[in-house]
């Protein structure tokens, strides 16, 4: 009933305006500032808690996007699912303990360790070998004459004064550092003496990562205070730190305990699929990332512009295309509306998609990627400041794409197309910093639509009230019109320009 009612309304409008059913303007006009605003106050609202990858807020946002795609009667974009899930891992510190001859030292006050680099281990040793600065390169060997196999090694931080700076600059030392050098000599753990204790108490959770499997597992490294060093070396430590380094073995009953848990989190891309007509085996992707920085303590990083603005644009562009299809004006090519997660972590979601695409990349004509299109770049001082969009990458892989964007904009939206960030010498390297690059690196033509940065970038103050919704709607319409042209032209976009660095 709802579909029939919608079709009748659209047909009435067509007849009233004397328009053809395949005229995109009537469908583009369904993308309105009010609809975008309503969506953004949800996507960038408190309930989704900043949508950090792997978080409950991100999963809530994914469910919302999926339900919206369902409401549009889009098909599942990942075969039998709207979501493409991928694993995300995070370490949590459970125990970090060091004691010397039954004297226990406190975490952060006297001992610290890398949560991501270390692994769960309990070592009970009776000997610590002091190996100076822990360097073993060429003629300089702090391990000369030392037997450290199966033992705990302790080293000074930094490098001894007689090391030539040009040797350091040439990176002639062991590329795996003092940790790798100690392991190469047979040590089972490394103590590195630091002079900057106490350390500020840090989060007991690591940054998230994708692959828990390591080609090489190095020995655990513990950063220790000078107090711990003195408890092992006595007065020898003061002599050593003043430059009179004498490698030596010390007897001490030492306990090194490090326990961490590894949580398997999960994130997902959300995908709605609109099947085309006579060219349905070919695909156009319209994408944005819906993740952001999440919640730090009680502070939410809302991510309204980054990239709530792109996400809601994808949703409303999807709605416009779905209504066009319901009215009998569906696109010739299929369209995948793709909301990525993990962009803020390093393009994780788009990399996962392009590594195992559910739709062949060879049949994917282009990716139109939207990342931040709701604000005004404060560095722009021209008269057209409030009517522009940065366009990036449209001339990188296909000679067809740039003319389409230019002609579409001239005909429909009349935005100032600014190619500032498309310069191969762009110092910010914007072309490489959003999800479109994952597709470009696989040879898929791309366009990245972007508004520039602003003072609220990656801050809690990136909130929906600061969005220019009229401008957001016009920019989203440019993407819609461009997609309409690309999805309905006779040929796929040429892939005739090699991707340069």
Buried (B, 14 or more C-beta within 10 A) or exposed (E): EEEEEBBEEBEEEBEEEEEEEBBBBBBBEBBBBEBBBBBBBBBBBEEBBBBBBBBEBBBBBBBBBBEBBEEBEBBBBBEEBBBBBBEBBBBBBEEBBBBBEEEEBEBBEBBBBBBEBBBEBEBEBEBBBBBBBBBBEEEBBBBEEBEBEEBBBBBBBEBEEEBEEEBEEEEEBBEEBBBBBBBEBBBBBBBBBBEEBEBEEEEEBBEBBBEEEEEEEBBBBBBBBBBBBBBBBEEBBEEBBEEEBEBBEBEBEBBBBBBBEEEEBBBBBBBBBBBBBEBBEBBBBBBBBBBBBBBEEEEBBBBBBBBBBBBBBBBBBBBBBBBBBBBEBBBBBBBBBBBBBBBBBBBBBBBBBBEEBBBEBEBBBBBBBBBBBBBBBEEBEEEEEEBBBBBBBBBBBBEBBBEBBBEBBEEBBEBBBBBBBBEEEBEEEBBBBBBBBBBBBBBBBBBBBBBBBBEBBEBBEBBBEBBBBEBBBBBBBBBBBBBBBBBBBEEBBEBEBEBEE
